[in-house]
Amino acid sequence: MRYRETSKIVTFYTRRYGKLAAVAKGARETKSKFGASLEPMTAVNLVMYKKEQRDLQLVSQCDIRKQYKKIHSEMDRMAVALSILELLHQLTHDEEENPALFSLLDEMLDALESASGNLANYRYGFELRLCAIHGFSPVFDRCVSCARKVDPAEGGETVLFRLDKGGMLCPDCAAAVPSPQVRLLEPGNQEERGKGPAYRRIRTTTALIMERLFAARIQSLSGLEYPRTVGNELVATLRSYLRYHFESVRPLKSALVFEQMSNDH
């Protein structure tokens, strides 16, 4: 954000302090000492003057650690990275240290920079892991109602996914759910946040892809391929899951670019 005549207010996500906003004096001057280090999606080594009673800290020095040249120059990679960072910004509070989340972001951007294809998987993989870090880890190997072992591959064409519990139901438990309680995943549906049981029927293939996106090594996410219909359902399922568990989730400004990119591939 612009600040006064020549400065900027920049938001950083840091390993030690979580999210921080700081003033970079003179950052908008032609010969600024900061150069390109304050560009979005840049990993930096940061030195700042930090005072506990001050809302805005003061940047003293900022040096590029990793620049992510492909992410900055290729629209599809940029769209995924912006979606990841925008969601991170929405779901984190100022100065809440979270080393696991910092490491996830760092590893995800590294993988996105070098990925060979299927870039959308990095956004989905980030969302699933972010849920796990916040205590809403999805469950795919057992029924979230009776704890019976389940394998989506052995079921029918669809499974019942329970948003509040973050996992699938076995056939017996799914059969006991009254039909009026099961809503379809449609773009216009607005989830009620934290309002008791919430069931969504999804393709078995979608459930299997979600499981692989969550369990796979981050560096291997580009190897997962699936039809566009599954991708669309995957987006809707994750959107519903995030909206159910996080009050601060809002539609992503970067989503239009991201979804256009997804539809073009």
JOQUIJO-V548189 format. One record per pair of residues at least 4 apart in sequence whose C-alpha atoms are under 8 Angstrom apart, sorted by the first residue. I is the first residue (numbers start at 1). GAP is how many residues later the second one is. D is the distance in Angstrom with one decimal. If there is no record, write none. Layout:
# JOQUIJO-V548189
{{I GAP D} {I GAP D}}
This chain:
# JOQUIJO-V548189
{{1 7 5.5} {1 8 5.0} {1 9 6.5} {2 4 7.8} {2 5 6.2} {2 6 4.6} {2 7 6.3} {3 4 4.9} {3 5 4.8} {3 6 6.0} {3 20 7.8} {4 4 7.8} {6 19 6.9} {6 20 4.9} {6 21 6.3} {6 22 4.9} {6 23 5.8} {7 16 7.0} {7 17 5.7} {7 18 4.6} {7 19 4.7} {7 20 5.0} {7 21 5.5} {7 22 7.8} {8 15 5.8} {8 16 5.3} {8 17 6.7} {8 18 7.6} {8 19 6.0} {8 20 6.9} {9 12 6.6} {9 13 5.6} {9 14 4.6} {9 15 6.3} {10 11 5.6} {10 12 5.5} {10 13 6.3} {10 14 7.1} {10 28 7.4} {11 8 7.0} {11 9 5.6} {11 10 4.3} {11 11 6.4} {12 6 8.0} {12 7 5.7} {12 8 5.3} {12 9 6.3} {12 10 7.9} {13 4 7.8} {13 5 5.3} {13 6 4.4} {13 7 6.3} {13 89 7.4} {14 4 4.8} {14 5 6.1} {14 6 7.3} {14 83 7.9} {14 88 6.9} {15 82 6.9} {15 83 7.1} {15 84 5.7} {15 87 5.6} {15 88 7.9} {16 81 5.8} {16 82 7.8} {16 83 7.3} {17 78 5.0} {17 79 6.0} {17 80 4.8} {17 81 7.9} {18 74 8.0} {18 75 7.9} {18 76 6.7} {18 77 4.9} {18 78 4.9} {18 79 4.4} {18 80 6.1} {18 84 7.8} {19 70 7.9} {19 73 7.0} {19 74 6.7} {19 75 4.9} {19 76 5.3} {19 77 6.8} {19 78 7.9} {20 36 8.0} {20 37 7.8} {20 74 5.9} {20 75 6.1} {21 34 7.6} {21 35 5.6} {21 36 6.5} {22 34 4.9} {22 35 4.3} {22 36 5.2} {22 37 6.1} {23 33 6.4} {23 34 6.1} {23 35 4.9} {23 36 5.9} {24 34 6.4} {24 35 5.1} {24 36 7.6} {25 33 7.9} {25 34 7.5} {26 6 6.1} {27 5 5.4} {27 6 7.4} {27 7 6.3} {27 8 7.9} {28 4 6.7} {31 4 7.6} {34 4 6.8} {34 27 7.3} {34 28 6.2} {34 29 7.3} {36 28 7.8} {37 5 6.7} {37 7 6.7} {37 25 6.2} {37 26 5.8} {37 27 5.2} {38 4 7.1} {38 24 7.6} {41 26 7.6} {41 27 7.5} {41 30 8.0} {41 31 7.7} {41 40 7.3} {41 41 7.7} {42 22 7.0} {42 23 7.7} {42 24 6.2} {42 25 5.1} {42 26 6.8} {43 21 6.2} {43 22 5.3} {43 23 4.9} {43 24 6.3} {44 18 6.3} {44 19 5.4} {44 20 4.5} {44 21 4.6} {44 22 6.7} {45 17 5.8} {45 18 5.2} {45 19 6.4} {45 20 6.0} {46 13 7.5} {46 14 7.9} {46 15 5.9} {46 16 4.7} {46 17 6.6} {47 12 6.2} {47 13 5.4} {47 14 4.9} {47 15 6.3} {48 9 6.9} {48 10 5.5} {48 11 4.3} {48 12 4.8} {48 13 6.7} {49 8 6.2} {49 9 5.2} {49 10 6.4} {49 11 6.6} {50 4 7.8} {50 7 5.4} {50 8 6.8} {51 6 6.9} {68 4 6.4} {68 41 8.0} {68 42 7.7} {68 45 6.0} {69 4 6.2} {69 44 7.6} {70 4 5.7} {70 7 7.2} {70 43 5.8} {70 44 8.0} {71 4 7.5} {71 6 4.9} {71 7 4.9} {71 10 7.2} {71 41 7.6} {71 42 5.8} {72 5 7.8} {72 6 6.0} {73 5 7.5} {74 4 6.1} {75 4 6.0} {76 4 6.6} {76 43 7.4} {76 182 7.3} {76 185 6.1} {77 4 6.2} {77 35 6.9} {77 36 7.4} {77 42 6.7} {78 4 6.0} {79 4 6.2} {79 175 6.6} {79 176 7.9} {79 178 6.1} {79 179 5.1} {79 182 7.8} {80 4 6.3} {80 39 7.1} {80 40 6.5} {80 42 7.2} {80 43 5.9} {80 178 6.2} {81 4 6.2} {81 28 7.0} {81 31 7.8} {81 42 7.6} {82 4 5.9} {82 172 6.3} {83 4 6.1} {83 40 7.1} {83 169 6.9} {83 171 5.6} {83 172 6.6} {83 175 7.3} {84 4 6.2} {84 39 6.0} {84 42 7.1} {84 43 7.9} {85 4 6.1} {86 4 6.3} {86 166 6.8} {86 167 7.9} {86 168 7.6} {87 4 6.3} {87 162 7.5} {87 165 7.2} {88 4 6.1} {90 158 6.2} {90 159 6.2} {90 160 7.6} {91 155 7.4} {91 157 6.2} {91 158 6.8} {92 4 7.4} {98 4 6.3} {99 4 6.1} {100 4 6.2} {100 33 7.2} {101 4 6.2} {101 29 7.1} {101 32 7.0} {102 4 6.2} {103 4 6.0} {104 4 5.9} {104 22 7.6} {104 25 7.9} {105 4 6.2} {105 21 7.8} {106 4 6.3} {107 4 6.2} {107 111 7.6} {108 4 6.1} {108 14 6.9} {108 18 7.1} {108 110 6.8} {109 4 6.1} {110 4 6.7} {111 4 5.8} {111 107 6.8} {111 108 5.4} {112 7 6.9} {112 10 6.7} {115 4 7.0} {115 104 7.6} {115 107 6.2} {116 106 6.5} {117 105 5.4} {117 106 7.6} {118 103 7.8} {118 104 4.9} {118 105 7.2} {118 106 7.2} {118 107 7.1} {119 4 7.7} {119 103 6.3} {120 4 6.7} {120 142 6.8} {121 4 5.8} {121 92 7.1} {121 100 6.0} {121 101 6.5} {121 103 7.6} {122 4 6.0} {122 96 7.7} {122 99 6.7} {122 100 7.7} {123 4 6.2} {124 4 6.3} {124 89 7.1} {124 111 7.8} {124 114 7.7} {125 4 6.2} {125 88 5.3} {125 89 5.9} {125 93 7.5} {125 96 7.7} {126 4 5.9} {127 4 6.3} {127 111 7.6} {128 4 6.5} {128 9 7.4} {128 10 7.3} {128 85 7.8} {128 86 6.0} {128 110 7.9} {129 4 6.3} {129 8 7.5} {129 85 6.6} {130 4 6.4} {131 4 6.4} {131 5 4.9} {131 6 5.6} {131 7 7.7} {131 111 7.7} {132 4 4.9} {132 5 3.7} {132 6 6.9} {133 4 7.3} {136 30 6.9} {136 109 7.7} {137 29 6.9} {138 27 7.9} {138 28 4.7} {138 29 5.6} {139 5 7.2} {139 27 6.1} {139 28 4.7} {139 29 7.2} {140 10 7.6} {140 11 7.8} {140 12 8.0} {140 27 5.9} {140 28 6.5} {140 67 7.8} {140 71 6.2} {141 8 5.9} {141 9 5.5} {141 10 6.3} {142 5 5.3} {142 6 5.3} {142 7 4.2} {142 8 4.8} {142 9 7.7} {142 26 7.4} {142 27 7.8} {142 28 7.7} {143 4 4.6} {143 5 5.2} {143 6 6.3} {143 7 6.2} {143 24 7.1} {143 25 5.6} {143 26 4.7} {143 27 5.2} {144 18 7.8} {144 21 6.3} {144 22 7.5} {144 23 5.7} {144 24 6.1} {144 25 6.0} {145 24 6.4} {145 28 6.9} {146 27 7.5} {148 22 7.2} {150 20 6.3} {151 4 7.1} {152 7 7.5} {152 52 6.0} {152 55 7.0} {152 56 6.6} {153 51 7.0} {153 52 8.0} {153 55 7.4} {155 4 7.5} {155 16 7.8} {155 49 7.5} {156 48 7.1} {157 46 5.9} {157 47 5.4} {157 48 7.8} {158 43 6.6} {158 44 5.5} {158 45 4.3} {158 46 4.7} {158 47 8.0} {159 9 6.8} {159 10 7.2} {159 12 7.9} {159 15 7.9} {159 42 5.8} {159 43 5.7} {159 44 6.2} {159 45 5.6} {159 48 7.7} {160 8 5.6} {160 9 5.7} {160 14 6.2} {160 39 6.5} {160 40 5.8} {160 41 4.5} {160 42 6.4} {161 5 7.3} {161 6 5.5} {161 7 4.4} {161 8 6.5} {161 38 5.7} {161 39 5.2} {161 40 6.0} {161 41 6.9} {162 4 5.7} {162 5 5.5} {162 6 6.0} {162 7 7.2} {162 35 7.0} {162 36 5.6} {162 37 4.5} {162 38 6.4} {163 4 6.9} {163 34 7.3} {163 35 5.4} {163 36 6.1} {163 37 7.4} {163 77 7.5} {163 78 5.6} {163 81 7.0} {164 30 7.0} {164 32 6.9} {164 33 5.8} {164 34 6.0} {164 77 7.9} {164 80 7.1} {164 81 7.5} {165 32 7.9} {166 75 7.5} {169 4 5.8} {169 5 5.5} {170 4 6.0} {171 4 6.1} {172 4 6.6} {173 4 6.9} {177 4 7.0} {177 5 7.8} {178 4 7.4} {181 17 7.2} {181 18 6.6} {182 16 7.3} {182 17 5.0} {182 18 5.6} {182 19 6.9} {183 16 6.5} {183 17 5.5} {183 18 7.3} {184 16 6.1} {184 17 6.6} {185 4 7.1} {185 15 6.6} {185 16 7.7} {185 48 7.4} {185 51 6.2} {185 52 7.0} {186 50 7.1} {187 49 7.0} {190 50 7.9} {191 49 6.2} {191 52 6.3} {191 53 6.0} {192 51 7.9} {192 52 6.3} {193 50 6.3} {193 51 4.3} {193 52 6.3} {193 53 7.4} {193 54 6.6} {194 50 5.6} {194 51 6.2} {200 37 8.0} {202 4 6.6} {202 5 7.2} {202 31 7.3} {203 4 6.6} {203 27 7.6} {204 4 6.3} {205 4 6.2} {205 25 7.1} {206 4 6.2} {206 24 5.6} {206 25 7.7} {206 27 7.0} {206 28 6.1} {207 4 6.2} {208 4 6.3} {209 4 6.0} {209 15 7.9} {209 17 7.9} {210 4 6.2} {210 24 7.4} {211 4 6.1} {212 4 5.5} {213 8 6.6} {213 11 7.8} {216 4 6.6} {216 5 6.6} {217 4 6.8} {220 4 7.9} {226 4 6.5} {226 5 7.0} {227 4 6.4} {228 4 6.1} {228 35 7.7} {229 4 6.4} {230 4 6.0} {231 4 6.2} {232 4 6.4} {233 4 6.0} {234 4 6.2} {235 4 6.0} {236 4 6.1} {237 4 6.1} {238 4 6.0} {239 4 6.1} {240 4 6.0} {241 4 6.5} {242 4 5.8} {242 7 7.0} {243 4 6.7} {243 6 5.9} {243 7 7.9} {251 4 7.4} {252 4 8.0} {254 4 6.3} {255 4 5.8} {256 4 6.1} {257 4 6.2} {258 4 6.2} {259 4 6.2} {260 4 6.3} {261 4 6.7}}
